[in-house]
Amino acid sequence: MDFSQQTGRAPIVLGGNVFGWTADRNASFAVLDAFADAGGTLVDTADSYSQWAPGNSGGESETIIGAWPGRASLAVAGKVGQAKRRPGLSEENIRAAVRDSLERLGRSRFELFYAHFDDPERPIEEVARAFSRLREDGLTDALGVSNFSVDRISAWLDVAEKEGLHAPVVIQKEYSLMERGIETDVIPLARERGLTVMTYYSLARGFLTGKYRDGADEVDSPRAGVAAGYLDERGRAVLSALDEVAAGHATAPAAIALAWLAARPAVSGVIASARDTGQLAGIMAANRVTLEEADTARLDDASGV
């Protein structure tokens, strides 16, 4: 897979953060089956998923993906740096984490591997060299960087260019109709330096599904508190715009929100998670939506641009 290219509509990437958390093994298998059947090609996970759930220690998502009978049909993007038992970005830790992750996944390599969060006390030269060696050793086909500052990403790219190292080709960042901050720094950097962007929290923690509205029933979700926080004047305007555009396309607001992201400059993948096949169907509906210029303008106007 060539993650450094953006060609037309960005695909939906299945988020694996719910596996072993809000989706148990059987529910996760059903979601993975449905995603592959719908033409999905990439699942995004991390060694830290889902260490925040009671009784978990991290690696649960990878273990479920590795046990799924159809695992060979999907490419996998992994991450290192945030797991409680393997924190930080020393080369020793990176190598050990990759070994552990691939064992849980039942794979010999990743298609894409990220530095999950920065290790700011670690010299960027050390990080750049360690990740480049993962490529040299055939442990990943491509490198990515997630949740780093623009300055640290730029420094990594500069080191890679100077020393002839394999460089990151993907930046993973939060991006949605409700969170557009990366348009001022990350997107310009990506376009200038030839990287692409994969988005997470693409539905603003579920807010853009339209479940969180004035007078609506309480939503049963661990993200409900944060998602409901978007329900202000701007959030209501965005929901109204999504309703209008969704009605014109005979689809759900979530599909419109994801289709909008899929067409943004530099975006090469839109990550969205589903705890059951019903949620997945709503997410994958985005692949059937082509927004008109007037649709995009309406959404841009409502979201404050």
Phi, psi and omega per residue, in radians:
M1 nan 2.357 -3.130
D2 -1.749 1.697 -3.083
F3 -1.404 -0.153 -3.124
S4 -1.499 -0.034 -3.108
Q5 -1.947 2.424 3.000
Q6 -2.015 1.960 -3.087
T7 -2.184 1.745 3.108
G8 1.220 -2.474 -3.081
R9 -1.184 2.288 3.075
A10 -1.310 2.484 -3.129
P11 -1.372 2.787 2.959
I12 -1.322 2.274 3.066
V13 -1.904 2.286 -3.082
L14 -1.379 2.114 3.089
G15 -1.366 2.233 -3.112
G16 -1.682 0.175 -3.069
N17 -1.197 -0.354 -3.133
V18 -1.522 -0.241 -3.115
F19 -1.198 2.173 -3.072
G20 1.459 0.097 3.113
W21 -2.155 -1.593 3.110
T22 -1.511 -0.158 3.051
A23 -2.125 2.064 3.102
D24 -1.336 -3.066 -3.056
R25 -0.991 -0.869 -3.085
N26 -1.153 -0.744 3.115
A27 -1.125 -0.690 3.113
S28 -1.104 -0.766 3.104
F29 -1.038 -0.725 -3.129
A30 -1.129 -0.707 3.113
V31 -1.147 -0.773 3.121
L32 -1.094 -0.735 3.087
D33 -1.020 -0.847 -3.084
A34 -1.162 -0.650 3.120
F35 -1.115 -0.822 3.117
A36 -1.113 -0.708 3.136
D37 -1.119 -0.519 -3.133
A38 -1.477 0.062 3.096
G39 1.667 0.130 3.090
G40 -1.136 2.626 -3.056
T41 -2.228 -0.290 -3.019
L42 -2.393 2.305 3.036
V43 -2.018 2.399 -3.078
D44 -1.867 2.221 3.141
T45 -2.467 -3.011 3.122
A46 -2.823 2.730 -3.141
D47 -1.196 -0.307 3.134
S48 -1.509 -0.201 -3.118
Y49 -1.389 2.228 -0.072
S50 -2.099 1.340 -3.022
Q51 -1.154 -0.262 -3.119
W52 -1.377 -0.277 -3.107
A53 -1.389 2.453 3.131
P54 -0.928 2.292 3.114
G55 1.533 -0.158 -3.135
N56 -1.656 2.736 3.121
S57 -2.221 0.043 -3.078
G58 1.785 2.589 -3.115
G59 1.589 -0.068 -3.107
E60 -1.113 -0.713 3.127
S61 -1.082 -0.811 3.137
E62 -1.086 -0.708 -3.136
T63 -1.088 -0.726 3.125
I64 -1.158 -0.785 3.120
I65 -1.071 -0.708 3.138
G66 -1.175 -0.483 3.139
A67 -1.530 -0.242 -3.120
W68 -1.137 2.231 -3.075
P69 -1.010 -0.492 -3.096
G70 -1.663 0.333 -2.974
R71 -0.996 -0.505 -3.109
A72 -1.226 -0.228 -3.072
S73 -1.488 -0.194 -3.105
L74 -2.095 2.521 2.952
A75 -1.374 2.712 -3.080
V76 -2.238 2.332 2.975
A77 -1.875 2.227 -3.134
G78 -2.083 3.066 -3.094
K79 -2.577 2.721 3.071
V80 -2.405 2.630 2.998
G81 2.258 -0.389 -3.049
Q82 -1.955 -0.188 -3.117
A83 -1.120 2.399 -3.104
K84 -1.073 -0.595 -3.107
R85 -1.569 -0.193 3.091
R86 -2.420 1.101 -3.086
P87 -1.434 2.679 3.006
G88 1.526 3.063 -3.002
L89 -2.158 0.612 2.953
S90 -1.193 2.663 -3.132
E91 -1.080 -0.667 3.124
E92 -1.037 -0.779 -3.128
N93 -1.197 -0.714 3.132
I94 -1.032 -0.831 -3.106
R95 -1.121 -0.746 -3.141
A96 -1.145 -0.702 -3.128
A97 -1.158 -0.719 3.110
V98 -1.085 -0.774 3.119
R99 -1.031 -0.821 -3.128
D100 -1.111 -0.768 -3.104
S101 -1.116 -0.789 -3.121
L102 -1.140 -0.589 3.077
E103 -1.137 -0.763 3.121
R104 -1.127 -0.632 -3.099
L105 -1.418 -0.263 -3.090
G106 1.179 0.686 -3.086
R107 -2.260 2.867 3.085
S108 -1.765 -0.227 -3.123
R109 -2.835 2.837 2.966
F110 -1.688 2.638 2.953
E111 -1.380 -0.515 3.138
L112 -2.602 2.360 -3.122
F113 -2.395 2.241 -3.036
Y114 -1.887 2.620 2.726
A115 -1.392 1.997 -2.926
H116 -1.251 -0.949 3.067
F117 -2.322 2.654 -3.098
D118 -1.181 2.678 2.997
D119 -2.029 1.432 -2.866
P120 -1.077 -0.389 3.101
E121 -1.428 -0.175 -3.114
R122 -1.520 2.218 3.101
P123 -0.983 2.363 -3.079
I124 -1.125 -0.465 3.098
E125 -1.092 -0.701 3.136
E126 -1.140 -0.750 3.123
V127 -1.111 -0.799 -3.111
A128 -1.057 -0.738 -3.130
R129 -1.203 -0.709 -3.129
A130 -1.109 -0.751 3.141
F131 -1.240 -0.632 3.097
S132 -1.061 -0.647 -3.142
R133 -1.185 -0.471 3.048
L134 -1.075 -0.700 3.085
R135 -1.172 -0.783 -3.113
E136 -1.059 -0.588 -3.097
D137 -1.564 0.083 3.076
G138 1.273 0.383 -3.136
L139 -1.537 -0.233 3.045
T140 -2.694 2.590 3.114
D141 -1.471 -0.436 -3.088
A142 -2.647 2.725 -3.121
L143 -1.962 2.596 3.089
G144 -2.430 2.916 3.115
V145 -2.384 2.323 -3.074
S146 -2.258 2.339 3.031
N147 1.131 0.489 2.982
F148 -1.659 2.702 3.023
S149 -1.239 2.781 3.100
V150 -1.051 -0.667 -3.140
D151 -1.098 -0.738 -3.130
R152 -1.255 -0.605 3.060
I153 -1.118 -0.803 3.136
S154 -1.051 -0.737 3.139
A155 -1.111 -0.718 3.099
W156 -1.058 -0.819 3.140
L157 -1.092 -0.662 3.124
D158 -1.130 -0.763 3.112
V159 -1.087 -0.779 -3.129
A160 -1.065 -0.728 3.129
E161 -1.159 -0.761 -3.097
K162 -1.139 -0.697 -3.029
E163 -1.754 0.031 3.128
G164 1.219 0.623 -3.109
L165 -1.602 2.807 2.939
H166 -1.195 2.300 -3.040
A167 -1.966 2.761 3.016
P168 -1.042 2.518 3.095
V169 -2.052 -0.137 -3.115
V170 -2.319 2.418 2.981
I171 -1.964 2.224 3.072
Q172 -1.837 2.173 -3.096
K173 -2.547 2.762 3.021
E174 -1.198 2.329 -3.106
Y175 -2.814 2.270 3.097
S176 -2.894 3.105 3.059
L177 -1.036 -0.462 3.134
M178 -1.603 -0.329 -3.104
E179 -2.266 1.641 -3.024
R180 -2.007 0.295 -3.075
G181 -1.034 -0.539 -3.074
I182 -1.213 -0.198 3.114
E183 -1.169 -0.324 -3.110
T184 -1.587 -0.335 -3.083
D185 -2.392 -0.924 -3.055
V186 -1.192 -0.829 3.139
I187 -1.049 -0.837 3.078
P188 -1.020 -0.708 3.107
L189 -1.089 -0.799 -3.128
A190 -1.036 -0.781 -3.100
R191 -1.204 -0.636 3.140
E192 -1.221 -0.661 -3.026
R193 -1.781 0.085 3.034
G194 1.397 0.469 3.071
L195 -1.798 2.918 3.008
T196 -2.068 2.992 -3.061
V197 -2.156 2.335 2.940
M198 -1.909 2.372 -3.020
T199 -1.754 2.463 2.969
Y200 -2.152 2.961 -2.917
Y201 0.842 0.753 -3.034
S202 -1.147 -0.373 3.080
L203 -1.887 0.397 3.115
A204 0.898 0.941 3.124
R205 0.997 0.517 3.093
G206 1.729 -0.180 -3.105
F207 -1.054 -0.661 -3.042
L208 -1.370 0.011 2.965
T209 -1.311 -0.315 -3.116
G210 1.586 0.126 -3.105
K211 -1.306 -0.404 -3.047
Y212 -1.787 1.759 -3.093
R213 -2.443 2.848 3.073
D214 -1.047 2.216 3.089
G215 1.416 -0.008 -3.126
A216 -1.328 2.758 3.078
D217 -1.116 2.682 3.107
E218 -1.099 2.378 -3.098
V219 -1.599 2.300 3.111
D220 -1.496 1.524 -3.139
S221 -2.701 2.442 3.103
P222 -1.156 -0.227 3.121
R223 -1.726 0.089 -3.004
A224 -1.036 -0.720 -3.099
G225 -1.071 -0.782 3.132
V226 -1.233 -0.775 -3.113
A227 -1.059 -0.744 -3.125
A228 -1.118 -0.384 3.115
G229 -1.144 -0.283 3.095
Y230 -1.390 -0.127 -3.040
L231 -1.419 1.241 3.042
D232 -2.100 -2.893 -3.090
E233 -1.031 -0.780 3.131
R234 -1.155 -0.766 3.138
G235 -1.064 -0.712 3.111
R236 -1.131 -0.641 3.115
A237 -1.139 -0.702 3.118
V238 -1.147 -0.756 3.111
L239 -1.084 -0.693 3.120
S240 -1.096 -0.759 3.120
A241 -1.125 -0.732 3.113
L242 -1.079 -0.724 3.120
D243 -1.048 -0.777 -3.111
E244 -1.120 -0.837 -3.105
V245 -1.187 -0.711 3.132
A246 -1.078 -0.690 3.116
A247 -1.086 -0.670 3.139
G248 -1.185 -0.404 -3.131
H249 -1.891 0.084 -3.137
A250 0.911 0.863 3.126
T251 -2.492 -3.041 -3.087
A252 -1.632 2.723 3.120
P253 -0.965 -0.663 -3.133
A254 -1.041 -0.705 -3.141
A255 -1.117 -0.647 3.123
I256 -1.193 -0.784 -3.135
A257 -1.048 -0.705 3.134
L258 -1.285 -0.649 3.098
A259 -1.120 -0.648 3.080
W260 -1.054 -0.793 3.122
L261 -1.125 -0.719 -3.060
A262 -1.086 -0.369 -3.121
A263 -1.755 0.053 -3.101
R264 -1.283 2.632 3.111
P265 -1.018 2.357 3.049
A266 1.355 -0.154 -3.106
V267 -1.356 2.187 -3.129
S268 -1.995 -0.077 3.112
G269 -2.891 2.443 -3.130
V270 -2.037 1.893 -3.079
I271 -1.495 2.269 3.073
A272 -2.549 2.451 -3.116
S273 -1.917 2.747 -3.139
A274 -2.504 2.298 3.140
R275 -1.593 -0.127 3.050
D276 -2.670 2.983 -3.057
T277 -1.221 -0.450 3.073
G278 -1.123 -0.806 3.075
Q279 -1.085 -0.701 -3.124
L280 -1.090 -0.702 -3.136
A281 -1.037 -0.705 3.107
G282 -1.143 -0.647 3.119
I283 -1.185 -0.835 -3.072
M284 -1.209 -0.301 3.076
A285 -1.060 -0.387 3.120
A286 -1.044 -0.499 -3.134
N287 -1.157 -0.303 -3.116
R288 -1.737 0.100 -3.084
V289 -1.860 2.241 2.987
T290 -2.087 1.964 -3.075
L291 -1.382 2.464 3.020
E292 -1.436 2.857 3.121
E293 -1.012 -0.662 3.138
A294 -1.155 -0.604 3.094
D295 -1.111 -0.839 -3.122
T296 -1.103 -0.715 3.110
A297 -1.084 -0.704 -3.141
R298 -1.115 -0.757 -3.141
L299 -1.210 -0.712 3.094
D300 -1.068 -0.755 -3.128
D301 -1.101 -0.755 -3.105
A302 -1.199 -0.575 -3.079
S303 -1.546 0.080 2.971
G304 1.734 0.278 3.126
V305 -2.073 nan nan
